Amino acid sequence: MSERKVSLGPKASSFSDKATGFTVLPGEVKPLTTPVGGQTQKALQAGGLVYVDSAAPSASGAKSGGSSSGDAKKPSPGGK
């Protein structure tokens, strides 16, 4: 089994769980350490931290919302 990875949510600037020392900075994708601290659990539930697909690069947060709109732009310049 692969370990779960997390990155910052869209509104978070950084994250640190003082009880476990788990820290995530902008642009980082980190494996979720065990044991998961209480602050980390709360951040995951509130959206301060988000799970990242292991196949996606660290900038996946930006791609997940814009990939469909990027596809929609390709046919538009062609006109009819």
All heavy atoms as TSV, in Angstrom:
chain	resi	resn	atom	element	x	y	z
A	1	MET	N	N	0.834	-1.182	0.000
A	1	MET	CA	C	0.000	0.000	0.000
A	1	MET	C	C	0.877	1.243	0.000
A	1	MET	O	O	1.866	1.304	0.696
A	1	MET	CB	C	-0.883	0.026	1.245
A	1	MET	CG	C	-1.924	-1.024	1.319
A	1	MET	SD	S	-3.499	-0.188	1.358
A	1	MET	CE	C	-4.540	-1.509	0.904
A	2	SER	N	N	0.487	2.231	-0.765
A	2	SER	CA	C	1.234	3.472	-0.778
A	2	SER	C	C	0.742	4.379	0.341
A	2	SER	O	O	-0.407	4.314	0.759
A	2	SER	CB	C	1.082	4.166	-2.130
A	2	SER	OG	O	-0.264	4.514	-2.337
A	3	GLU	N	N	1.635	5.224	0.808
A	3	GLU	CA	C	1.247	6.128	1.883
A	3	GLU	C	C	0.500	7.322	1.309
A	3	GLU	O	O	0.705	7.707	0.168
A	3	GLU	CB	C	2.477	6.571	2.665
A	3	GLU	CG	C	3.544	7.173	1.801
A	3	GLU	CD	C	4.854	7.350	2.560
A	3	GLU	OE1	O	4.996	6.860	3.679
A	3	GLU	OE2	O	5.729	7.987	1.984
A	4	ARG	N	N	-0.366	7.886	2.092
A	4	ARG	CA	C	-1.148	9.045	1.666
A	4	ARG	C	C	-0.276	10.279	1.735
A	4	ARG	O	O	0.539	10.425	2.635
A	4	ARG	CB	C	-2.366	9.209	2.556
A	4	ARG	CG	C	-3.184	7.933	2.532
A	4	ARG	CD	C	-4.609	7.967	2.338
A	4	ARG	NE	N	-5.228	8.910	1.479
A	4	ARG	CZ	C	-6.491	9.239	1.567
A	4	ARG	NH1	N	-7.227	8.707	2.510
A	4	ARG	NH2	N	-7.035	10.083	0.737
A	5	LYS	N	N	-0.474	11.179	0.788
A	5	LYS	CA	C	0.291	12.417	0.756
A	5	LYS	C	C	-0.657	13.601	0.867
A	5	LYS	O	O	-1.801	13.531	0.432
A	5	LYS	CB	C	1.103	12.509	-0.537
A	5	LYS	CG	C	2.168	11.435	-0.603
A	5	LYS	CD	C	3.005	11.560	-1.831
A	5	LYS	CE	C	4.046	10.449	-1.855
A	5	LYS	NZ	N	4.910	10.548	-3.020
A	6	VAL	N	N	-0.152	14.682	1.445
A	6	VAL	CA	C	-0.955	15.879	1.641
A	6	VAL	C	C	-0.196	17.110	1.177
A	6	VAL	O	O	1.033	17.114	1.095
A	6	VAL	CB	C	-1.366	16.060	3.123
A	6	VAL	CG1	C	-2.259	14.937	3.590
A	6	VAL	CG2	C	-0.161	16.199	4.027
A	7	SER	N	N	-0.959	18.147	0.863
A	7	SER	CA	C	-0.399	19.462	0.579
A	7	SER	C	C	-1.329	20.494	1.207
A	7	SER	O	O	-2.392	20.155	1.733
A	7	SER	CB	C	-0.255	19.689	-0.922
A	7	SER	OG	O	-1.512	19.773	-1.531
A	8	LEU	N	N	-0.935	21.750	1.135
A	8	LEU	CA	C	-1.761	22.808	1.709
A	8	LEU	C	C	-3.043	22.989	0.918
A	8	LEU	O	O	-3.045	22.869	-0.309
A	8	LEU	CB	C	-0.993	24.135	1.715
A	8	LEU	CG	C	0.221	24.202	2.627
A	8	LEU	CD1	C	0.937	25.528	2.436
A	8	LEU	CD2	C	-0.181	24.014	4.079
A	9	GLY	N	N	-4.108	23.311	1.617
A	9	GLY	CA	C	-5.363	23.648	0.965
A	9	GLY	C	C	-5.240	25.022	0.322
A	9	GLY	O	O	-4.281	25.756	0.559
A	10	PRO	N	N	-6.220	25.413	-0.486
A	10	PRO	CA	C	-6.133	26.658	-1.250
A	10	PRO	C	C	-6.045	27.925	-0.403
A	10	PRO	O	O	-5.492	28.920	-0.842
A	10	PRO	CB	C	-7.407	26.662	-2.095
A	10	PRO	CG	C	-8.319	25.682	-1.450
A	10	PRO	CD	C	-7.456	24.686	-0.736
A	11	LYS	N	N	-6.547	27.904	0.817
A	11	LYS	CA	C	-6.524	29.104	1.650
A	11	LYS	C	C	-5.427	29.087	2.710
A	11	LYS	O	O	-5.273	30.040	3.456
A	11	LYS	CB	C	-7.885	29.303	2.328
A	11	LYS	CG	C	-8.995	29.587	1.340
A	11	LYS	CD	C	-10.290	29.844	2.050
A	11	LYS	CE	C	-11.400	30.127	1.046
A	11	LYS	NZ	N	-12.676	30.390	1.702
A	12	ALA	N	N	-4.641	28.011	2.783
A	12	ALA	CA	C	-3.613	27.890	3.815
A	12	ALA	C	C	-2.277	28.424	3.302
A	12	ALA	O	O	-1.917	28.232	2.145
A	12	ALA	CB	C	-3.453	26.433	4.226
A	13	SER	N	N	-1.544	29.104	4.181
A	13	SER	CA	C	-0.230	29.626	3.803
A	13	SER	C	C	0.895	28.730	4.315
A	13	SER	O	O	1.981	28.709	3.736
A	13	SER	CB	C	-0.051	31.051	4.321
A	13	SER	OG	O	-0.189	31.080	5.728
A	14	SER	N	N	0.661	27.993	5.386
A	14	SER	CA	C	1.599	27.004	5.910
A	14	SER	C	C	0.867	26.187	6.968
A	14	SER	O	O	-0.227	26.546	7.390
A	14	SER	CB	C	2.841	27.669	6.513
A	14	SER	OG	O	2.496	28.415	7.655
A	15	PHE	N	N	1.476	25.084	7.379
A	15	PHE	CA	C	0.858	24.252	8.409
A	15	PHE	C	C	1.947	23.636	9.267
A	15	PHE	O	O	2.972	23.182	8.764
A	15	PHE	CB	C	0.013	23.129	7.796
A	15	PHE	CG	C	-0.504	22.186	8.846
A	15	PHE	CD1	C	-1.592	22.534	9.628
A	15	PHE	CD2	C	0.130	20.989	9.105
A	15	PHE	CE1	C	-2.054	21.695	10.631
A	15	PHE	CE2	C	-0.322	20.137	10.095
A	15	PHE	CZ	C	-1.423	20.495	10.864
A	16	SER	N	N	1.694	23.587	10.572
A	16	SER	CA	C	2.607	22.931	11.500
A	16	SER	C	C	1.807	22.334	12.655
A	16	SER	O	O	1.029	23.028	13.301
A	16	SER	CB	C	3.626	23.928	12.036
A	16	SER	OG	O	4.511	23.279	12.925
A	17	ASP	N	N	1.996	21.047	12.880
A	17	ASP	CA	C	1.389	20.366	14.022
A	17	ASP	C	C	2.469	20.274	15.093
A	17	ASP	O	O	3.404	19.484	14.983
A	17	ASP	CB	C	0.897	18.977	13.616
A	17	ASP	CG	C	0.089	18.291	14.709
A	17	ASP	OD1	O	0.320	18.577	15.904
A	17	ASP	OD2	O	-0.763	17.463	14.365
A	18	LYS	N	N	2.360	21.102	16.106
A	18	LYS	CA	C	3.402	21.189	17.130
A	18	LYS	C	C	3.558	19.907	17.933
A	18	LYS	O	O	4.649	19.582	18.394
A	18	LYS	CB	C	3.133	22.375	18.049
A	18	LYS	CG	C	3.260	23.680	17.315
A	18	LYS	CD	C	2.936	24.856	18.195
A	18	LYS	CE	C	3.012	26.115	17.337
A	18	LYS	NZ	N	2.664	27.316	18.071
A	19	ALA	N	N	2.491	19.155	18.073
A	19	ALA	CA	C	2.546	17.917	18.861
A	19	ALA	C	C	3.416	16.854	18.175
A	19	ALA	O	O	4.104	16.086	18.841
A	19	ALA	CB	C	1.142	17.377	19.093
A	20	THR	N	N	3.385	16.806	16.840
A	20	THR	CA	C	4.131	15.777	16.110
A	20	THR	C	C	5.319	16.329	15.330
A	20	THR	O	O	6.154	15.571	14.862
A	20	THR	CB	C	3.208	15.047	15.112
A	20	THR	OG1	O	2.728	15.993	14.156
A	20	THR	CG2	C	2.053	14.375	15.819
A	21	GLY	N	N	5.362	17.651	15.144
A	21	GLY	CA	C	6.432	18.257	14.357
A	21	GLY	C	C	6.190	18.183	12.858
A	21	GLY	O	O	7.064	18.521	12.062
A	22	PHE	N	N	5.003	17.769	12.448
A	22	PHE	CA	C	4.662	17.656	11.025
A	22	PHE	C	C	4.406	19.056	10.457
A	22	PHE	O	O	3.573	19.796	10.973
A	22	PHE	CB	C	3.427	16.763	10.856
A	22	PHE	CG	C	3.026	16.545	9.425
A	22	PHE	CD1	C	3.814	15.785	8.579
A	22	PHE	CD2	C	1.851	17.089	8.925
A	22	PHE	CE1	C	3.444	15.568	7.266
A	22	PHE	CE2	C	1.472	16.878	7.619
A	22	PHE	CZ	C	2.276	16.115	6.788
A	23	THR	N	N	5.139	19.416	9.407
A	23	THR	CA	C	5.045	20.750	8.816
A	23	THR	C	C	4.901	20.639	7.311
A	23	THR	O	O	5.552	19.812	6.676
A	23	THR	CB	C	6.315	21.563	9.145
A	23	THR	OG1	O	6.456	21.643	10.564
A	23	THR	CG2	C	6.242	22.959	8.580
A	24	VAL	N	N	4.047	21.490	6.728
A	24	VAL	CA	C	3.891	21.565	5.274
A	24	VAL	C	C	3.979	23.037	4.886
A	24	VAL	O	O	3.273	23.874	5.422
A	24	VAL	CB	C	2.542	20.979	4.806
A	24	VAL	CG1	C	2.443	21.033	3.287
A	24	VAL	CG2	C	2.362	19.555	5.288
A	25	LEU	N	N	4.861	23.324	3.941
A	25	LEU	CA	C	5.047	24.678	3.432
A	25	LEU	C	C	4.465	24.785	2.025
A	25	LEU	O	O	4.213	23.762	1.382
A	25	LEU	CB	C	6.536	25.027	3.437
A	25	LEU	CG	C	7.213	25.009	4.808
A	25	LEU	CD1	C	8.712	25.233	4.670
A	25	LEU	CD2	C	6.591	26.030	5.737
A	26	PRO	N	N	4.268	25.999	1.530
A	26	PRO	CA	C	3.704	26.165	0.179
A	26	PRO	C	C	4.516	25.404	-0.877
A	26	PRO	O	O	5.747	25.431	-0.867
A	26	PRO	CB	C	3.793	27.674	-0.053
A	26	PRO	CG	C	3.770	28.269	1.312
A	26	PRO	CD	C	4.502	27.282	2.186
A	27	GLY	N	N	3.807	24.713	-1.749
A	27	GLY	CA	C	4.436	23.955	-2.831
A	27	GLY	C	C	4.910	22.569	-2.443
A	27	GLY	O	O	5.348	21.803	-3.291
A	28	GLU	N	N	4.838	22.220	-1.177
A	28	GLU	CA	C	5.298	20.905	-0.731
A	28	GLU	C	C	4.172	19.879	-0.774
A	28	GLU	O	O	3.017	20.203	-0.534
A	28	GLU	CB	C	5.806	20.962	0.712
A	28	GLU	CG	C	7.103	21.677	0.891
A	28	GLU	CD	C	7.626	21.583	2.310
A	28	GLU	OE1	O	6.822	21.538	3.267
A	28	GLU	OE2	O	8.849	21.573	2.468
A	29	VAL	N	N	4.552	18.650	-1.108
A	29	VAL	CA	C	3.673	17.495	-0.983
A	29	VAL	C	C	4.416	16.532	-0.079
A	29	VAL	O	O	5.524	16.114	-0.396
A	29	VAL	CB	C	3.392	16.843	-2.356
A	29	VAL	CG1	C	2.602	15.559	-2.178
A	29	VAL	CG2	C	2.670	17.805	-3.256
A	30	LYS	N	N	3.810	16.223	1.059
A	30	LYS	CA	C	4.495	15.392	2.045
A	30	LYS	C	C	3.683	14.155	2.378
A	30	LYS	O	O	2.458	14.209	2.435
A	30	LYS	CB	C	4.727	16.188	3.325
A	30	LYS	CG	C	5.799	17.247	3.191
A	30	LYS	CD	C	6.239	17.675	4.561
A	30	LYS	CE	C	7.530	18.442	4.490
A	30	LYS	NZ	N	7.955	18.870	5.825
A	31	PRO	N	N	4.390	13.055	2.646
A	31	PRO	CA	C	3.687	11.861	3.119
A	31	PRO	C	C	3.113	12.128	4.500
A	31	PRO	O	O	3.747	12.792	5.317
A	31	PRO	CB	C	4.761	10.785	3.154
A	31	PRO	CG	C	6.064	11.480	3.018
A	31	PRO	CD	C	5.824	12.849	2.496
A	32	LEU	N	N	1.929	11.640	4.726
A	32	LEU	CA	C	1.264	11.821	6.009
A	32	LEU	C	C	1.922	10.885	7.017
A	32	LEU	O	O	1.909	9.667	6.847
A	32	LEU	CB	C	-0.223	11.513	5.868
A	32	LEU	CG	C	-1.130	11.970	6.987
A	32	LEU	CD1	C	-1.007	13.481	7.212
A	32	LEU	CD2	C	-2.558	11.626	6.652
A	33	THR	N	N	2.522	11.464	8.039
A	33	THR	CA	C	3.246	10.665	9.031
A	33	THR	C	C	2.280	10.026	10.016
A	33	THR	O	O	1.163	10.483	10.189
A	33	THR	CB	C	4.252	11.549	9.797
A	33	THR	OG1	O	3.543	12.609	10.437
A	33	THR	CG2	C	5.294	12.122	8.870
A	34	THR	N	N	2.734	8.976	10.645
A	34	THR	CA	C	1.944	8.351	11.691
A	34	THR	C	C	2.727	8.419	12.986
A	34	THR	O	O	3.946	8.254	12.952
A	34	THR	CB	C	1.627	6.883	11.359
A	34	THR	OG1	O	2.837	6.214	11.057
A	34	THR	CG2	C	0.681	6.779	10.193
A	35	PRO	N	N	2.145	8.669	14.097
A	35	PRO	CA	C	0.720	8.920	14.269
A	35	PRO	C	C	0.334	10.315	13.775
A	35	PRO	O	O	1.136	11.237	13.812
A	35	PRO	CB	C	0.514	8.817	15.786
A	35	PRO	CG	C	1.826	9.235	16.355
A	35	PRO	CD	C	2.873	8.750	15.383
A	36	VAL	N	N	-0.890	10.436	13.315
A	36	VAL	CA	C	-1.413	11.717	12.858
A	36	VAL	C	C	-1.875	12.495	14.087
A	36	VAL	O	O	-2.654	11.993	14.881
A	36	VAL	CB	C	-2.583	11.517	11.870
A	36	VAL	CG1	C	-3.176	12.851	11.467
A	36	VAL	CG2	C	-2.108	10.751	10.653
A	37	GLY	N	N	-1.379	13.716	14.222
A	37	GLY	CA	C	-1.730	14.535	15.379
A	37	GLY	C	C	-3.117	15.134	15.265
A	37	GLY	O	O	-3.717	15.175	14.181
A	38	GLY	N	N	-3.609	15.623	16.375
A	38	GLY	CA	C	-4.941	16.226	16.423
A	38	GLY	C	C	-5.063	17.445	15.529
A	38	GLY	O	O	-6.072	17.632	14.843
A	39	GLN	N	N	-4.034	18.301	15.501
A	39	GLN	CA	C	-4.077	19.487	14.640
A	39	GLN	C	C	-4.107	19.087	13.169
A	39	GLN	O	O	-4.784	19.711	12.365
A	39	GLN	CB	C	-2.875	20.385	14.902
A	39	GLN	CG	C	-2.941	21.133	16.218
A	39	GLN	CD	C	-1.720	22.007	16.429
A	39	GLN	OE1	O	-0.604	21.612	16.094
A	39	GLN	NE2	N	-1.924	23.179	16.983
A	40	THR	N	N	-3.373	18.041	12.820
A	40	THR	CA	C	-3.352	17.561	11.437
A	40	THR	C	C	-4.727	17.022	11.044
A	40	THR	O	O	-5.225	17.318	9.954
A	40	THR	CB	C	-2.276	16.471	11.254
A	40	THR	OG1	O	-1.009	17.009	11.651
A	40	THR	CG2	C	-2.206	16.003	9.818
A	41	GLN	N	N	-5.361	16.260	11.925
A	41	GLN	CA	C	-6.697	15.740	11.644
A	41	GLN	C	C	-7.696	16.869	11.437
A	41	GLN	O	O	-8.497	16.842	10.500
A	41	GLN	CB	C	-7.168	14.831	12.781
A	41	GLN	CG	C	-6.432	13.520	12.855
A	41	GLN	CD	C	-6.839	12.684	14.058
A	41	GLN	OE1	O	-7.517	13.160	14.963
A	41	GLN	NE2	N	-6.411	11.428	14.068
A	42	LYS	N	N	-7.626	17.878	12.294
A	42	LYS	CA	C	-8.538	19.019	12.165
A	42	LYS	C	C	-8.291	19.773	10.866
A	42	LYS	O	O	-9.231	20.210	10.196
A	42	LYS	CB	C	-8.384	19.956	13.362
A	42	LYS	CG	C	-8.958	19.404	14.636
A	42	LYS	CD	C	-8.752	20.357	15.795
A	42	LYS	CE	C	-9.261	19.749	17.085
A	42	LYS	NZ	N	-9.020	20.626	18.245
A	43	ALA	N	N	-7.025	19.942	10.484
A	43	ALA	CA	C	-6.695	20.649	9.246
A	43	ALA	C	C	-7.204	19.880	8.027
A	43	ALA	O	O	-7.674	20.483	7.056
A	43	ALA	CB	C	-5.186	20.868	9.149
A	44	LEU	N	N	-7.134	18.561	8.060
A	44	LEU	CA	C	-7.651	17.744	6.955
A	44	LEU	C	C	-9.172	17.880	6.849
A	44	LEU	O	O	-9.716	17.980	5.754
A	44	LEU	CB	C	-7.263	16.275	7.132
A	44	LEU	CG	C	-5.802	15.953	6.801
A	44	LEU	CD1	C	-5.405	14.610	7.389
A	44	LEU	CD2	C	-5.589	15.978	5.300
A	45	GLN	N	N	-9.844	17.906	7.976
A	45	GLN	CA	C	-11.307	18.028	7.974
A	45	GLN	C	C	-11.754	19.421	7.532
A	45	GLN	O	O	-12.769	19.568	6.858
A	45	GLN	CB	C	-11.870	17.713	9.353
A	45	GLN	CG	C	-11.719	16.262	9.740
A	45	GLN	CD	C	-12.102	15.992	11.193
A	45	GLN	OE1	O	-12.313	16.906	11.976
A	45	GLN	NE2	N	-12.172	14.718	11.549
A	46	ALA	N	N	-10.978	20.448	7.890
A	46	ALA	CA	C	-11.357	21.832	7.598
A	46	ALA	C	C	-10.870	22.314	6.228
A	46	ALA	O	O	-11.269	23.380	5.782
A	46	ALA	CB	C	-10.806	22.749	8.680
A	47	GLY	N	N	-10.015	21.543	5.573
A	47	GLY	CA	C	-9.523	21.940	4.253
A	47	GLY	C	C	-8.196	22.682	4.269
A	47	GLY	O	O	-7.719	23.117	3.227
A	48	GLY	N	N	-7.580	22.833	5.441
A	48	GLY	CA	C	-6.258	23.455	5.515
A	48	GLY	C	C	-5.187	22.570	4.905
A	48	GLY	O	O	-4.196	23.047	4.372
A	49	LEU	N	N	-5.407	21.267	4.984
A	49	LEU	CA	C	-4.576	20.278	4.303
A	49	LEU	C	C	-5.494	19.444	3.418
A	49	LEU	O	O	-6.637	19.170	3.791
A	49	LEU	CB	C	-3.873	19.347	5.301
A	49	LEU	CG	C	-2.768	19.936	6.164
A	49	LEU	CD1	C	-2.280	18.895	7.168
A	49	LEU	CD2	C	-1.612	20.426	5.314
A	50	VAL	N	N	-4.993	19.054	2.265
A	50	VAL	CA	C	-5.781	18.226	1.346
A	50	VAL	C	C	-4.957	17.023	0.907
A	50	VAL	O	O	-3.732	17.104	0.802
A	50	VAL	CB	C	-6.248	19.040	0.106
A	50	VAL	CG1	C	-7.230	20.117	0.500
A	50	VAL	CG2	C	-5.073	19.640	-0.634
A	51	TYR	N	N	-5.640	15.917	0.667
A	51	TYR	CA	C	-4.966	14.729	0.147
A	51	TYR	C	C	-4.584	14.960	-1.304
A	51	TYR	O	O	-5.318	15.586	-2.070
A	51	TYR	CB	C	-5.865	13.496	0.256
A	51	TYR	CG	C	-6.081	13.042	1.679
A	51	TYR	CD1	C	-7.301	13.224	2.315
A	51	TYR	CD2	C	-5.051	12.428	2.390
A	51	TYR	CE1	C	-7.496	12.810	3.620
A	51	TYR	CE2	C	-5.232	12.013	3.697
A	51	TYR	CZ	C	-6.454	12.204	4.307
A	51	TYR	OH	O	-6.645	11.793	5.602
A	52	VAL	N	N	-3.416	14.438	-1.684
A	52	VAL	CA	C	-2.908	14.595	-3.041
A	52	VAL	C	C	-2.803	13.220	-3.671
A	52	VAL	O	O	-2.313	12.274	-3.050
A	52	VAL	CB	C	-1.513	15.273	-3.011
A	52	VAL	CG1	C	-0.911	15.351	-4.395
A	52	VAL	CG2	C	-1.617	16.651	-2.400
A	53	ASP	N	N	-3.243	13.115	-4.919
A	53	ASP	CA	C	-3.104	11.878	-5.674
A	53	ASP	C	C	-1.621	11.605	-5.857
A	53	ASP	O	O	-0.867	12.481	-6.266
A	53	ASP	CB	C	-3.796	12.029	-7.038
A	53	ASP	CG	C	-3.740	10.768	-7.870
A	53	ASP	OD1	O	-3.333	9.708	-7.355
A	53	ASP	OD2	O	-4.106	10.846	-9.052
A	54	SER	N	N	-1.171	10.390	-5.579
A	54	SER	CA	C	0.251	10.068	-5.636
A	54	SER	C	C	0.828	10.212	-7.040
A	54	SER	O	O	2.017	10.411	-7.210
A	54	SER	CB	C	0.497	8.649	-5.118
A	54	SER	OG	O	-0.211	7.722	-5.906
A	55	ALA	N	N	0.003	10.147	-8.077
A	55	ALA	CA	C	0.491	10.271	-9.447
A	55	ALA	C	C	0.610	11.725	-9.896
A	55	ALA	O	O	1.218	12.013	-10.901
A	55	ALA	CB	C	-0.447	9.540	-10.402
A	56	ALA	N	N	0.039	12.649	-9.114
A	56	ALA	CA	C	0.038	14.053	-9.503
A	56	ALA	C	C	1.267	14.775	-8.970
A	56	ALA	O	O	1.761	14.453	-7.901
A	56	ALA	CB	C	-1.219	14.732	-8.974
A	57	PRO	N	N	1.766	15.772	-9.691
A	57	PRO	CA	C	2.879	16.577	-9.201
A	57	PRO	C	C	2.441	17.492	-8.069
A	57	PRO	O	O	1.250	17.637	-7.806
A	57	PRO	CB	C	3.302	17.389	-10.426
A	57	PRO	CG	C	2.102	17.427	-11.290
A	57	PRO	CD	C	1.347	16.151	-11.020
A	58	SER	N	N	3.373	18.155	-7.425
A	58	SER	CA	C	3.063	18.981	-6.263
A	58	SER	C	C	2.145	20.140	-6.591
A	58	SER	O	O	1.477	20.667	-5.734
A	58	SER	CB	C	4.349	19.514	-5.633
A	58	SER	OG	O	5.046	20.317	-6.556
A	59	ALA	N	N	2.078	20.562	-7.837
A	59	ALA	CA	C	1.198	21.663	-8.237
A	59	ALA	C	C	-0.187	21.161	-8.620
A	59	ALA	O	O	-0.938	21.857	-9.270
A	59	ALA	CB	C	1.830	22.422	-9.401
A	60	SER	N	N	-0.541	19.954	-8.222
A	60	SER	CA	C	-1.808	19.360	-8.627
A	60	SER	C	C	-3.011	20.148	-8.158
A	60	SER	O	O	-4.049	20.111	-8.776
A	60	SER	CB	C	-1.913	17.922	-8.121
A	60	SER	OG	O	-1.943	17.919	-6.714
A	61	GLY	N	N	-2.903	20.893	-7.054
A	61	GLY	CA	C	-4.023	21.682	-6.567
A	61	GLY	C	C	-4.492	22.682	-7.598
A	61	GLY	O	O	-5.671	22.896	-7.791
A	62	ALA	N	N	-3.567	23.286	-8.331
A	62	ALA	CA	C	-3.928	24.257	-9.357
A	62	ALA	C	C	-4.542	23.560	-10.566
A	62	ALA	O	O	-5.431	24.084	-11.207
A	62	ALA	CB	C	-2.691	25.044	-9.783
A	63	LYS	N	N	-4.068	22.363	-10.889
A	63	LYS	CA	C	-4.570	21.663	-12.059
A	63	LYS	C	C	-5.952	21.074	-11.844
A	63	LYS	O	O	-6.732	20.995	-12.756
A	63	LYS	CB	C	-3.611	20.540	-12.456
A	63	LYS	CG	C	-2.330	21.042	-13.066
A	63	LYS	CD	C	-1.504	19.881	-13.537
A	63	LYS	CE	C	-0.270	20.334	-14.256
A	63	LYS	NZ	N	0.494	19.218	-14.772
A	64	SER	N	N	-6.255	20.643	-10.632
A	64	SER	CA	C	-7.512	19.944	-10.398
A	64	SER	C	C	-8.722	20.815	-10.703
A	64	SER	O	O	-9.720	20.337	-11.184
A	64	SER	CB	C	-7.581	19.424	-8.960
A	64	SER	OG	O	-7.604	20.507	-8.059
A	65	GLY	N	N	-8.637	22.119	-10.445
A	65	GLY	CA	C	-9.766	22.992	-10.714
A	65	GLY	C	C	-9.777	23.517	-12.123
A	65	GLY	O	O	-10.812	23.900	-12.643
A	66	GLY	N	N	-8.617	23.560	-12.801
A	66	GLY	CA	C	-8.563	24.216	-14.083
A	66	GLY	C	C	-8.428	23.301	-15.276
A	66	GLY	O	O	-8.416	23.768	-16.399
A	67	SER	N	N	-8.328	22.014	-15.090
A	67	SER	CA	C	-8.087	21.137	-16.226
A	67	SER	C	C	-9.259	21.111	-17.201
A	67	SER	O	O	-9.061	21.128	-18.399
A	67	SER	CB	C	-7.770	19.715	-15.748
A	67	SER	OG	O	-8.863	19.184	-15.051
A	68	SER	N	N	-10.472	21.129	-16.712
A	68	SER	CA	C	-11.611	21.086	-17.618
A	68	SER	C	C	-11.774	22.410	-18.360
A	68	SER	O	O	-12.132	22.429	-19.520
A	68	SER	CB	C	-12.897	20.729	-16.876
A	68	SER	OG	O	-13.192	21.714	-15.914
A	69	SER	N	N	-11.473	23.534	-17.697
A	69	SER	CA	C	-11.580	24.818	-18.374
A	69	SER	C	C	-10.482	24.952	-19.424
A	69	SER	O	O	-10.657	25.606	-20.434
A	69	SER	CB	C	-11.529	25.978	-17.383
A	69	SER	OG	O	-10.276	26.008	-16.742
A	70	GLY	N	N	-9.315	24.326	-19.199
A	70	GLY	CA	C	-8.243	24.348	-20.184
A	70	GLY	C	C	-8.663	23.610	-21.447
A	70	GLY	O	O	-8.338	24.016	-22.548
A	71	ASP	N	N	-9.393	22.516	-21.292
A	71	ASP	CA	C	-9.888	21.773	-22.448
A	71	ASP	C	C	-10.931	22.581	-23.203
A	71	ASP	O	O	-11.016	22.512	-24.415
A	71	ASP	CB	C	-10.492	20.441	-22.009
A	71	ASP	CG	C	-9.441	19.483	-21.452
A	71	ASP	OD1	O	-8.243	19.712	-21.680
A	71	ASP	OD2	O	-9.838	18.517	-20.798
A	72	ALA	N	N	-11.723	23.359	-22.490
A	72	ALA	CA	C	-12.768	24.134	-23.125
A	72	ALA	C	C	-12.174	25.262	-23.975
A	72	ALA	O	O	-12.751	25.684	-24.946
A	72	ALA	CB	C	-13.705	24.727	-22.076
A	73	LYS	N	N	-10.983	25.717	-23.638
A	73	LYS	CA	C	-10.349	26.804	-24.374
A	73	LYS	C	C	-9.835	26.338	-25.735
A	73	LYS	O	O	-9.744	27.126	-26.646
A	73	LYS	CB	C	-9.197	27.403	-23.565
A	73	LYS	CG	C	-9.665	28.167	-22.362
A	73	LYS	CD	C	-8.491	28.731	-21.585
A	73	LYS	CE	C	-8.974	29.458	-20.339
A	73	LYS	NZ	N	-7.856	29.935	-19.539
A	74	LYS	N	N	-9.475	25.085	-25.877
A	74	LYS	CA	C	-8.920	24.590	-27.134
A	74	LYS	C	C	-9.912	24.705	-28.301
A	74	LYS	O	O	-9.565	25.230	-29.330
A	74	LYS	CB	C	-8.452	23.135	-26.980
A	74	LYS	CG	C	-7.207	23.030	-26.124
A	74	LYS	CD	C	-6.786	21.598	-25.984
A	74	LYS	CE	C	-5.582	21.483	-25.062
A	74	LYS	NZ	N	-5.200	20.096	-24.834
A	75	PRO	N	N	-11.171	24.294	-28.158
A	75	PRO	CA	C	-12.099	24.400	-29.276
A	75	PRO	C	C	-12.524	25.851	-29.564
A	75	PRO	O	O	-12.816	26.191	-30.695
A	75	PRO	CB	C	-13.327	23.591	-28.846
A	75	PRO	CG	C	-12.874	22.763	-27.710
A	75	PRO	CD	C	-11.713	23.456	-27.111
A	76	SER	N	N	-12.534	26.742	-28.565
A	76	SER	CA	C	-13.015	28.097	-28.753
A	76	SER	C	C	-12.273	28.881	-29.820
A	76	SER	O	O	-12.892	29.509	-30.659
A	76	SER	CB	C	-12.991	28.865	-27.424
A	76	SER	OG	O	-13.868	28.264	-26.520
A	77	PRO	N	N	-10.914	28.904	-29.825
A	77	PRO	CA	C	-10.221	29.690	-30.840
A	77	PRO	C	C	-10.508	29.209	-32.282
A	77	PRO	O	O	-10.400	29.970	-33.213
A	77	PRO	CB	C	-8.753	29.501	-30.516
A	77	PRO	CG	C	-8.730	29.162	-29.059
A	77	PRO	CD	C	-9.990	28.391	-28.830
A	78	GLY	N	N	-10.892	27.967	-32.428
A	78	GLY	CA	C	-11.191	27.420	-33.756
A	78	GLY	C	C	-12.477	27.997	-34.320
A	78	GLY	O	O	-12.786	27.865	-35.496
A	79	GLY	N	N	-13.251	28.646	-33.481
A	79	GLY	CA	C	-14.517	29.215	-33.952
A	79	GLY	C	C	-15.610	28.181	-33.994
A	79	GLY	O	O	-15.843	27.459	-33.061
A	80	LYS	N	N	-16.283	28.083	-35.128
A	80	LYS	CA	C	-17.422	27.170	-35.280
A	80	LYS	C	C	-16.986	25.732	-35.403
A	80	LYS	O	O	-16.176	25.349	-36.101
A	80	LYS	CB	C	-18.250	27.556	-36.505
A	80	LYS	CG	C	-18.873	28.893	-36.316
A	80	LYS	CD	C	-19.706	29.208	-37.518
A	80	LYS	CE	C	-20.391	30.540	-37.370
A	80	LYS	NZ	N	-21.175	30.900	-38.507
